[in-house]
Amino acid sequence: MSATVEKIFSSLSSSYKVKCVAGNAGRENYVEWVSVVEDDLRLVITNEIIFTSGIKNSYDGYLLELARKIYEFNCSALALKLGPYIRSVPQEVIDYCNEVSLPLFTIPPQGAMVEIVRDICHHIIYEETYQSNISETMQNIIFNTENLQSQINKLEKAGYSRESIYCPVIIEIERNERDDYEILTKDMQIYCERLINESGSLYVSFMYNRYLILIFIDCANKIIDSFVREFYLNQSLKFAGHKIYISVGPNRDNIFSIAKNFKRTLSITKPARKSGQKVTYYDFMGIYKLISEIEDISILKEFHDSALGSLIRFDTENGTDLLSFLETYLNCNGNVQEVAQKRYVHRNTVNNQIKKIEKITGIDPLTISGKVQFAIAFEIKDLLES
């Protein structure tokens, strides 16, 4: 779990007597760093805790204006040092921070702000190092880059049980040339971690190629389902215009199966994206689950070629589109009228194309066995192309 406002301030010595006076609903906000700001807010970056003694607090409304700007910059929390410049926190500031869920803390006059900032910096650095080690260990287990038992022992020393249930979830955000993809995916990771932190669930996260990987640990299915719903319900505007796909893997096995279950989940990302589904569950993938378990690719390719190979060659040599036509036919469950409407052709044309497909392939699309054979071949086609 990442550094959050709650974890950071809970780690501070009680002798500092720091109090949270507003914005409790935002205490699970993700924190990347901390800054002391007395003047130029242009130096502020997102996900920071901002400390100030209020030297510029020389007019009514200053602190409210400051809180609003801090919130607009997507900062994680605001800490006010009480003293000669800030005698007390105005009620309007407290009300605003409660309204927008911006955690607001106060430091007593005798409190040493510099020492508090130093301790928080140490905590953030430690937390990042700790999380990085956990993430690296999990990746070593999934991709089998080092001795499995050794990596599992490392995980257990960090407090993760080998007998816990590990569920892989893969999130893909469609690339947009207008955006910095690295920043976009980092924002996505922060957004997801914030959602999970709010539920109090245990997880590990890391980036793999173009995917954000979340490993939920000992989470009931309803918790993961809730995360998915909240993800799309509260999706930040910065992701507007991007298509985002979530693939949820099996949620039933311990750490010894995480590599296999990750591979299974990864295998459904492409067919999920192709179908346009926002959320896909491996457990609901039907026959695709059986196909994806066959490790001998030559067997899959042989089956695919026996069903679709001749049709693909015919299309290539004659400039026809029978393969796509057959896929439409199967997607319409063999309903000739529906195929005719989707392909903008007459019913007789549909029937003629079906006969042509049977002649080329030797498989009758009108029979149940023929439909099943073609359907499996198309599933294999998606798997081989992924």
C-alpha positions, 0 to 999 in steps of 0.5 A: 500500500502506498503512502497516504495522509492517514499513514503519514500522520499516524506515524508522527510522534504524539509529542508533535500534537498535530491535529486533523481539524477537517477533511477526514474523508480525504485521509486516504489521499495518496502522498508523493512528497511534502513542501513548505510554502509561504509565497509562490504556489506555482512551485506546488505539485500534485499529491503533496502535503503543503505546510505553511506558517501563514506569513502572508496571512494579512487579510480576511479570506487569505486562508480560504483562498489558500485552501482553494488553491491547494485543492485546485492543485490536487494536493493531498493535505494542508497543514497550518502552523498556529502562531503569530500569523495564524492564531486560529483556523476560520470556520469557513476554511474548516467548512470548505475542507470538509466539503471537498475532503481536503485533510486540514491539520494544525500544528501547535505554536510550540510544534517544530514544523521543520522536524515534522516535515523532516520526519514525513520525508523520511517516512515517504522515502521509507514507504516508497522503498518498501513498496518498490521492494514488494512490487519487485518481489511480486514481479519476480514471482510472476515472471519467474526471474529468480528462485520462487521459494526465495521470493516467497520468503521475502514476501512473507517477511514483509507480512504477506502470507503465501496462503492468502488469495491473490487476484490479478487485475489488469488495466489498460488505457488506450494510448493518445498521442496528445498525452504524455503516456508515462504521466497518464499511466502514473496518474492512473496508478495513483487514482487506482491506489487511492480507490483501493486505499479507501476500501482498506484492502491489501494490494500490490501494484506495478506497471508491465509494458502498457498495462497497470497491474493490481494484485488484490490480496484476500479480497472478496469478489464483491470488493473487487466488483466495488472497485471496478464500479467506483473506478468508472463512476468516479473516473477523473476528467483527465482520463476523459476521451480515453478508452480504458479496459479492465480484465479481472483474473481468477480470485481463488488461488494462493501465491503459487498460482499467481504466475499462471493466473496472471498469464490467464488474465493477460490472455483475455485483454486483447479479446476484451479490447476487441469486443469493446467491453470495459470490464472482462472477467476471466471466470466468465470467458466460457470456452476461451478458458479451455483454449487458453489452457492449451500450452502447445501452440501448434495444436491450436494453430492446426485446429485454426488452420483446419477450420479457417485456413482455406477461407483466409487463403480464398479471401486473399487470392480473390479479394473477398471478405468471407472470413468477416462475413462468417464472423458476423454470422456467428455473432448473430447466432446464425440469424439470417435476417439479422446478418442481412441487416448488418451486412446490408445485403438480401437474405438470399445473398446471406444464404449463398455466402453460407453455401460458398463458405461450406464449399470452401471449408468443408464445414457446414455453418448451419449445423451446431457442430459447424458453428462450434468448430468455427467459433472455437477457431475464431477464439483461437485466432484472437488468442494467437494474435494477442 
